[in-house]
Amino acid sequence: MKSYPNISFTNTKNAFAYKTDMQLKKTRFIFSLMQLNWLVSIATKVTPLMMKIGLPLNGVIKKTIFSQFCGGITLEDTAMVAETIGKYQVQTVLDYGIEGKDGEENYDAACVEMLRVINFAATQIHIPFVSIKLTGYARFSLMQKMDEQMKIADGNLYERFYKVVEKLSLSEKNEWDKVFFRVMKICSLAAEKKVGLFIDAEESWIQAPIDALCMQLMEKFNQQQVIVFNTFQHYIHDRLSFLKWSYQTSLEKKFILGAKLVRGAYMEKERKRAMDLGYTSPIHPDKESCDKDYNAGIEFCIQHIENVKLIVASHNEYSNLYAVEGLQKKGLPVNHPHVHWSQLYGMSDNITFNLAKAGCSVSKFLPFGPIKDVIPYLMRRAQENSSIGGQTGKELSYIKKELQRRGGD
């Protein structure tokens, strides 16, 4: 009879073993500030403006929220973080935190930078994955136009995509060819270096061409190994059925499906746009239905794990344990090579490090880059922690528990 580890997400000794008392007290201070909703609301509005006009905030930001949620300014900085958490069997997903900047020169520069990131990751034993957003390499409005046309075209995802590409103007076709060339270059190097590539989900009104491109890339690069992962954003109500369609297509086209399951990051924006433009919101009506679909997605992937590599990218304690239990029910080990867990750096250490202690394959998603460029990411983290019901309070309770266990104040 196979024996399985007993995983407890309340074990703070495991959760914070990588932090010194001083680091833990600093983390407590940062999350205490984040509990003040009025302060977060003001800071997220004012900070980007103050940075834009050149006020000297870098020092304060670097010592507080930046150090909590980012791996540093340079790739070399991230190596130090990766090595620290790697000692506790936690791997790293590198994300160059610059938000997409428009213009062909910027897209080309982003491509060059991502190639550098992949080459660097390949030299690090604790960095098996990198993450990209396609809006860093393509014009948002072009993808929006393609998405709108795909929504009204006939056929499956592939057929609708090819029909829309054919209808693009000559200049738009040339533009899309450049997008495709950049992404192919990135994927080819990732495949050569054996570095996994997470392609982020984005707003629902540009997602269709992203999905179509991901399927093409997986068909090419996920034959013997899994290099490319699409992201399934489960607060959108059609993602569970799309996950199942993607799996069936992977069988037909003979590739392994790379599936990163997330709940999502654009919910308020999605609902507001749907209301403003008068269309039915693509978002689940409540958290319960989103949770149900997310866990059903985990179950589906584990049931078909021979042809799926699953990334459980979640801060939900139940969902993370649900994946562990799913493996146990199938009699599979928790370190199955086709299942991996991941959380954001600076959050949910009680999940990450306890999973790792139990032998699960797990990572931290680690953004890095110049402070002025990662400000949008940092503001989202501050808002997320203050808006998610009880998230900041939960983080604080674990930190305080560990400090008390250590005999600190």
Residue, then its C-alpha position, 0 to 999 in steps of 0.5 A: m500500500k502506497s503511503y502519502p504525506n499528510i500535508s498541513f497548510t497551517n505548519t508555519k515552521n515549514a512555511f517560513a523556514y527560508k526567512t530570518d526573524m527580521q525578514l518575517k517582521k518586515t513581511r508582517f509590517i508590509f501586510s499590516l499596511m495592506q490591511l488598510n484599504w484606504l491606504v492601498s486605494i490612495a497608494t495605487k492611484v498616487t504612486p504611478l503618478m509620482m513615479k511618472i513625474g520623477l519623485p524619488l520613491n525608488g528607495v522606499i518601494k524597493k525596501t517594501i512592496f518590491s522586495q516582498f513581491c519581486g525577485g529583484i531588478t536584474l537576472e542576477d538578483t533573481a538567481m539569489v532568490a531562486e537559490t534561497i528558495g531552492k534549498y527548500q525544494v521550491q523552484t522558480v518561474l521567471d517573469y520579466g515584469i515590464e508591461g507591454k509597450d506598443g511599437e515594433e521596436n518595443y516588441d522586438a526589444a521584448c523578444v530579445e530580452m526574453l531570449r536572454v531570460i531563457n538562456f539565463a534560466a537554462t543555466q540555473i538548476h532551480i529555474p525550469f520555467v519562464s512566463i510571457k504575455l503576448t501583449g509584450y510582442a503584439r499590438f493589443s488592438l490587432m489582437q482585439k480585431m482578430d478576436e472580434q472576427m473569430k467570435i463571429a466566424d464559423g468552425n473550430l478554433y483553428e478554422r476561425f483563426y485561419k479565416v480571420v488571418e486571411k481577411l487581414s489587410l496586407s499590412e496587418k498580415n505582415e504585422w501578425d507574421k512578425v508576432f508569429f516570428r517573435v513567438m516562434k523564436i522564443c519557443s524554439l530557444a525554450a525547446e532547445k534549452k528545455v525551459g518550460l514556457f507559460i503563456d499568460a491568459e489576458e482579457s477575454w476580448i483578445q484571448a481567442p487569437i492567443d488560444a489559437l496561437c498556443m494550440q499551434l505552438m503546442e502542436k509543434f513543440n509539445q511532442q516528446q516534452v512539454i515546453v508550451f503551456n496555455t493558461f486557462q482562466h477559470y473565472i470565464h465560464d467557458r474555460l472548462s469546456f475549452l480545456k476539454w476541447s483542447y485535450q481532445t484536440s491534443l489527442e487528434k493532433k498527437f501532442i501533449l497538452g500543457a495546461k496552467l489553471v488559474r482563476g483569473a486576474y481581470m474580473e472587475k475589468e471584464r464585468k465593467r466592460a461587459m456592462d459599459l458595452g451592453y453584452t453578457s458578462p463572460i465571468h461566472p456569476d459568483k465565486e462558488s461556480c468559479d471554484k466548482d469549474y476550477n476544481a473540475g478542471i483539476e480533476f479532468c487533467i488528473q483523470h487524463i494525466e498521461n496526455v496533460k501536464l498540469i500546472v495548479a496555479s492557485h492560492n486557494e488551499y482547498s484547490n491545492l489539496y484537491a490536486v494532491e487528493g486527485l493523485q492519491k485517488k488514482g494511486l499516483p505519486v505526489n511528485h508525478p512528472h505531469v503535475h506541478w503547483s505554483q504560487l506568486y512570490g511573496m504570497s501563500d508561503n504556507i501552501t508553497f513550502n508545505l507542498a514542497k516539504a511533502g515532495c510535490s513539484v512546486s514553484k514561485f512565480l517571480p517577477f523582476g525588472p526595473i522598479k518603474d517598469v514593474i509598478p503596474y504589477l506591484m499595484r495589482r498585487a497590493q489591490e489583490n491582497s486588499s480585495i481578496g476576502g481575508q487574504t491579507g488577514k490570513e497571511l498576517s495570522y500565519i506570520k504572527k503564529e510563526l513569530q510567536r513559535r520562534g519566541g519573537d514579538 
